[in-house]
């Protein structure tokens, strides 16, 4: 007589992990944003311009904190140059990872909150798999993956509900004559982002796997000095340089001076590169999105009426920067093109976003070769 064995399906556990991951991911995102707003917006409102001692002091403190946390609390995280990695993480490991991310992001380092969410969701997925007694490695991986997916979706909850990503001024119909410019914008954005990532990869390779306090401090000073230069030379706030900057994408169209936008691109890219490769913790995507959006705006301003509209150029810059930041399958590229076109404007921006996504996907990723060399 044979005994029938039944295999439990992981789908219920996957859904539980995704829901809990979404809720906790949103909480983590709100904590990150609240800290950044308090430190880099609310307090600096007391000054006509943010003083150098405040900018540099906070960034150096962040460097010291990240070193201490990684050295003595836990160092289970990974360099942001590696993109987003989904893997099971224990609550004990999570403490060190999330504290290093908080210290980096609140300290003004040019990295995004996306890794904080993925790490949170991964921990949730691991706990759900353990509590529901899934021992199969494949099932555990699926549950952890859904936990991370749920958490990362928290990034879109606020913008979708509030419409805060909409740029305004989107064309009422598809501007076919501007699709050619989408190719130009995507090419330039991909090159700029790839150059920044290549510099970061070289720095990360020279730094090694462990935290190095002198390198962290040097990188923090570079970020701070870059912000202060832009503030003194352009009159714009330091928030165009410090932090990831995704909230300022919709404020870029208010900038109408080519020299100002060019300065922001140059110094934001420098700050992004050193933040990526020096040992801080956070996500690589949101700062790249800001750089891409700024490059799109610059090209629109330079070309004037003969070039792309500002909304189209910014959307193409954002999608091209995302594609240039991480290897993606073609179906993901197409989906991102459609989704971002809709989020930043209307369906009329989707064709330009798709062109930008496809062109960026075709650009070789030099930084990856440096990282794996």
GINOR-V112539 format. One record per pair of residues at least 6 apart in sequence whose ideal C-beta (glycine too) atoms are under 7 Angstrom apart, sorted by the first residue. I is the first residue (numbers start at 0). J is the second residue. If there is no record, write none. Layout:
# GINOR-V112539
i=I j=J
i=I j=J
This chain:
# GINOR-V112539
i=9 j=133
i=9 j=138
i=9 j=141
i=9 j=142
i=12 j=127
i=12 j=128
i=12 j=131
i=12 j=133
i=12 j=142
i=13 j=141
i=13 j=142
i=13 j=145
i=15 j=127
i=16 j=123
i=16 j=124
i=16 j=127
i=16 j=142
i=16 j=145
i=16 j=146
i=16 j=149
i=17 j=145
i=17 j=146
i=17 j=148
i=17 j=149
i=18 j=149
i=19 j=123
i=19 j=127
i=20 j=119
i=20 j=120
i=20 j=123
i=20 j=124
i=20 j=146
i=20 j=147
i=20 j=149
i=20 j=150
i=21 j=149
i=21 j=150
i=21 j=152
i=21 j=153
i=23 j=119
i=23 j=123
i=23 j=150
i=24 j=116
i=24 j=119
i=24 j=120
i=24 j=149
i=24 j=150
i=24 j=151
i=24 j=153
i=25 j=153
i=25 j=156
i=27 j=115
i=27 j=116
i=27 j=119
i=28 j=112
i=28 j=116
i=28 j=153
i=28 j=154
i=31 j=101
i=31 j=104
i=31 j=112
i=31 j=115
i=34 j=101
i=34 j=105
i=35 j=104
i=35 j=105
i=35 j=242
i=38 j=57
i=38 j=105
i=39 j=107
i=39 j=238
i=39 j=241
i=39 j=242
i=40 j=238
i=43 j=49
i=48 j=230
i=49 j=230
i=49 j=237
i=51 j=227
i=54 j=223
i=54 j=226
i=54 j=227
i=54 j=237
i=55 j=220
i=55 j=223
i=57 j=106
i=57 j=107
i=58 j=106
i=58 j=107
i=58 j=219
i=58 j=220
i=58 j=222
i=58 j=223
i=59 j=216
i=59 j=219
i=59 j=220
i=60 j=106
i=61 j=102
i=61 j=103
i=61 j=106
i=61 j=107
i=61 j=108
i=61 j=219
i=62 j=215
i=62 j=216
i=62 j=219
i=64 j=102
i=65 j=99
i=65 j=102
i=65 j=103
i=65 j=210
i=65 j=215
i=65 j=278
i=65 j=279
i=65 j=280
i=66 j=210
i=66 j=212
i=66 j=215
i=68 j=95
i=68 j=98
i=68 j=99
i=68 j=102
i=69 j=99
i=69 j=210
i=70 j=210
i=72 j=94
i=72 j=95
i=72 j=98
i=73 j=92
i=73 j=94
i=73 j=95
i=73 j=96
i=74 j=95
i=75 j=88
i=75 j=92
i=75 j=95
i=75 j=96
i=76 j=96
i=76 j=99
i=76 j=280
i=77 j=84
i=78 j=203
i=79 j=110
i=79 j=114
i=79 j=275
i=79 j=280
i=79 j=281
i=79 j=282
i=79 j=283
i=80 j=196
i=80 j=199
i=80 j=200
i=80 j=203
i=80 j=275
i=80 j=276
i=80 j=283
i=80 j=370
i=82 j=283
i=82 j=325
i=83 j=113
i=83 j=114
i=83 j=117
i=83 j=282
i=85 j=117
i=85 j=121
i=85 j=143
i=85 j=144
i=85 j=147
i=86 j=121
i=87 j=121
i=87 j=124
i=87 j=125
i=87 j=139
i=87 j=143
i=88 j=96
i=88 j=118
i=88 j=121
i=88 j=122
i=88 j=125
i=89 j=125
i=90 j=122
i=93 j=118
i=93 j=122
i=96 j=118
i=96 j=280
i=97 j=115
i=97 j=118
i=99 j=280
i=100 j=114
i=100 j=115
i=100 j=280
i=100 j=281
i=103 j=110
i=103 j=279
i=103 j=280
i=103 j=281
i=104 j=110
i=104 j=112
i=104 j=242
i=104 j=281
i=107 j=222
i=107 j=241
i=107 j=242
i=108 j=222
i=108 j=274
i=108 j=279
i=108 j=281
i=109 j=222
i=109 j=241
i=109 j=242
i=109 j=243
i=109 j=267
i=109 j=270
i=109 j=271
i=109 j=274
i=109 j=286
i=110 j=243
i=110 j=274
i=110 j=279
i=110 j=281
i=110 j=282
i=110 j=283
i=110 j=286
i=111 j=243
i=111 j=245
i=111 j=281
i=111 j=282
i=111 j=284
i=111 j=285
i=111 j=286
i=112 j=282
i=113 j=151
i=113 j=154
i=113 j=282
i=113 j=284
i=113 j=285
i=114 j=280
i=114 j=281
i=114 j=282
i=116 j=150
i=116 j=151
i=116 j=153
i=116 j=154
i=117 j=147
i=117 j=150
i=117 j=151
i=119 j=150
i=120 j=146
i=120 j=147
i=120 j=148
i=120 j=149
i=120 j=150
i=120 j=151
i=121 j=143
i=121 j=146
i=121 j=147
i=123 j=146
i=124 j=142
i=124 j=143
i=124 j=144
i=124 j=145
i=124 j=146
i=124 j=147
i=125 j=143
i=127 j=142
i=127 j=146
i=128 j=138
i=128 j=139
i=128 j=142
i=128 j=143
i=133 j=139
i=133 j=142
i=157 j=163
i=158 j=164
i=158 j=342
i=163 j=249
i=164 j=249
i=164 j=342
i=164 j=343
i=165 j=343
i=165 j=344
i=166 j=249
i=166 j=252
i=166 j=310
i=166 j=313
i=166 j=343
i=166 j=344
i=168 j=309
i=168 j=310
i=169 j=310
i=169 j=344
i=169 j=345
i=169 j=347
i=169 j=348
i=170 j=308
i=170 j=347
i=171 j=347
i=172 j=347
i=173 j=347
i=173 j=350
i=174 j=308
i=174 j=311
i=177 j=307
i=177 j=308
i=177 j=311
i=177 j=351
i=178 j=350
i=178 j=351
i=178 j=354
i=180 j=306
i=180 j=307
i=181 j=307
i=181 j=311
i=181 j=315
i=181 j=351
i=181 j=354
i=181 j=355
i=182 j=354
i=182 j=358
i=183 j=298
i=184 j=295
i=184 j=298
i=184 j=307
i=184 j=312
i=184 j=315
i=184 j=316
i=184 j=319
i=184 j=355
i=185 j=315
i=185 j=319
i=185 j=354
i=185 j=355
i=185 j=358
i=185 j=359
i=186 j=358
i=187 j=294
i=187 j=298
i=188 j=291
i=188 j=294
i=188 j=295
i=188 j=316
i=188 j=319
i=188 j=320
i=188 j=323
i=188 j=359
i=189 j=319
i=189 j=323
i=189 j=359
i=189 j=362
i=191 j=268
i=191 j=290
i=191 j=294
i=192 j=287
i=192 j=290
i=192 j=291
i=192 j=320
i=192 j=323
i=192 j=324
i=193 j=323
i=193 j=362
i=193 j=364
i=193 j=365
i=193 j=366
i=195 j=268
i=195 j=271
i=195 j=272
i=196 j=275
i=196 j=324
i=196 j=366
i=197 j=365
i=197 j=366
i=197 j=369
i=198 j=272
i=199 j=272
i=199 j=275
i=199 j=276
i=199 j=366
i=200 j=276
i=200 j=366
i=200 j=369
i=200 j=370
i=201 j=369
i=202 j=273
i=202 j=276
i=202 j=277
i=203 j=276
i=203 j=370
i=204 j=369
i=206 j=214
i=206 j=276
i=206 j=277
i=206 j=278
i=210 j=278
i=211 j=278
i=214 j=277
i=214 j=278
i=215 j=277
i=215 j=278
i=215 j=279
i=218 j=273
i=218 j=274
i=218 j=277
i=221 j=269
i=221 j=270
i=221 j=273
i=222 j=241
i=222 j=270
i=222 j=273
i=222 j=274
i=225 j=240
i=225 j=266
i=225 j=269
i=225 j=270
i=226 j=237
i=226 j=240
i=226 j=241
i=228 j=266
i=229 j=235
i=229 j=239
i=229 j=240
i=229 j=262
i=229 j=263
i=229 j=266
i=230 j=236
i=230 j=237
i=232 j=262
i=233 j=259
i=233 j=262
i=235 j=259
i=238 j=247
i=239 j=247
i=239 j=263
i=239 j=267
i=240 j=266
i=240 j=267
i=240 j=270
i=243 j=285
i=243 j=286
i=243 j=289
i=244 j=267
i=244 j=285
i=244 j=286
i=244 j=289
i=245 j=285
i=245 j=288
i=245 j=289
i=247 j=289
i=248 j=288
i=248 j=289
i=248 j=292
i=248 j=313
i=248 j=317
i=251 j=292
i=251 j=293
i=251 j=296
i=251 j=313
i=252 j=296
i=252 j=309
i=254 j=260
i=254 j=296
i=255 j=300
i=257 j=297
i=257 j=300
i=257 j=301
i=260 j=293
i=260 j=296
i=260 j=297
i=260 j=300
i=261 j=297
i=263 j=293
i=264 j=290
i=264 j=293
i=264 j=294
i=264 j=297
i=267 j=289
i=267 j=290
i=267 j=293
i=268 j=290
i=271 j=286
i=271 j=290
i=275 j=283
i=283 j=324
i=284 j=321
i=284 j=324
i=287 j=320
i=287 j=321
i=287 j=324
i=288 j=317
i=288 j=320
i=288 j=321
i=290 j=320
i=291 j=316
i=291 j=317
i=291 j=319
i=291 j=320
i=292 j=313
i=292 j=316
i=292 j=317
i=294 j=316
i=295 j=312
i=295 j=313
i=295 j=315
i=295 j=316
i=296 j=309
i=296 j=312
i=296 j=313
i=298 j=306
i=298 j=307
i=298 j=312
i=299 j=306
i=299 j=307
i=299 j=308
i=299 j=309
i=299 j=312
i=310 j=343
i=310 j=344
i=310 j=348
i=311 j=348
i=311 j=351
i=314 j=339
i=314 j=340
i=314 j=343
i=314 j=344
i=314 j=348
i=314 j=351
i=314 j=352
i=315 j=351
i=315 j=352
i=315 j=355
i=317 j=339
i=317 j=343
i=318 j=335
i=318 j=336
i=318 j=339
i=318 j=352
i=318 j=355
i=318 j=356
i=319 j=355
i=319 j=358
i=319 j=359
i=321 j=335
i=322 j=332
i=322 j=356
i=322 j=359
i=322 j=360
i=323 j=359
i=323 j=362
i=326 j=364
i=332 j=356
i=332 j=357
i=332 j=360
i=333 j=353
i=333 j=356
i=335 j=356
i=336 j=349
i=336 j=352
i=336 j=353
i=336 j=356
i=337 j=349
i=337 j=353
i=339 j=352
i=340 j=348
i=340 j=349
i=340 j=352
i=341 j=349
